[in-house]
Amino acid sequence: MFFYSYIYIYTCRPSTSKNTVSIQTWGLFSLSFFLSLILNMEAKFLSIPSLPLPRHLPNLHHSPVYAVLTRPLENITGVKEKKTSKPADNIMELTRKTVYNDNWFDQLAINHLSRSVQAATGLRNSKTGYESLVEAAMDASLKFSLIQQRELVLQALDRAFPRPILDLIKTVLPQSKFAREYFAAFTTLFFVWLIGPCEVRESELNGRKEKNVVHIKKCRFLEETNCVGMCTNLCKVPSQTFIKHSLGMPVDMVPNFDDMSCEMIFGQDPPKSTEDPAFNQPCYKLCKTKQKHRVKCSS
């Protein structure tokens, strides 16, 4: 919530009105408070010798770090490329796979989300970083039904986000052009560690143009899992449900399984699952889990 204020200050046009000044003051105060709180709550997950934490802060059990602790898109460093096989009908064609050099902020957020998923499923793994998150997701996809998978991810997200902050966001940011563009900007700045490089794009909603679309160039989760079913059941459906119910913002996630890109359209309700093309997509030939989908994985 507080980072939303920070983002808006630095992404919208400047203004000299008294209202804007008060928003800026409140946003900067909230930012500094929230950052201090997060560092204290997540200190048990990651050792940070260069940033000693104040001892007087309370040791809380749940942390909002999943939503905020990561770096802006432009600070991604050392993106490397390696060869892998392209799925589906062009299985023999080689394509590039992104390798991320996650900094400690990214690791903090990834490990927190992974632990939240593991706590929800009751299935632990000893891996770290994004590999641990993928392993936790794969365990869930293999051990639980499709309905259970979606419910478990919702439980994990509830663990990752404190309910009071979610309720505050829902109250302060009711659906509007301002809120939709706010959500889009926030996602592109602070969720790169989870979904990969992305950018805000413009669309037309209710007869006017808005910057309410997040275009993910190549989804990190889909690329790592290589599974259509895990995309739809462990990401798309629960994320749409969580954002709508917890934050009051409808969002339609539209994956492109040909190039592994995706679009998040804030302010647009997703179609019914029976009418959504994503649920009629056969899985990749190199699917790592070969789990059951509406259209079974290719062999």
Summary of the structure (lengths in Angstrom):
residues: 299
radius of gyration: 19.3
end to end distance: 44.4
largest distance: 62.8
contacts: 920
relative contact order: 0.11
helix: 50%
strand: 14%
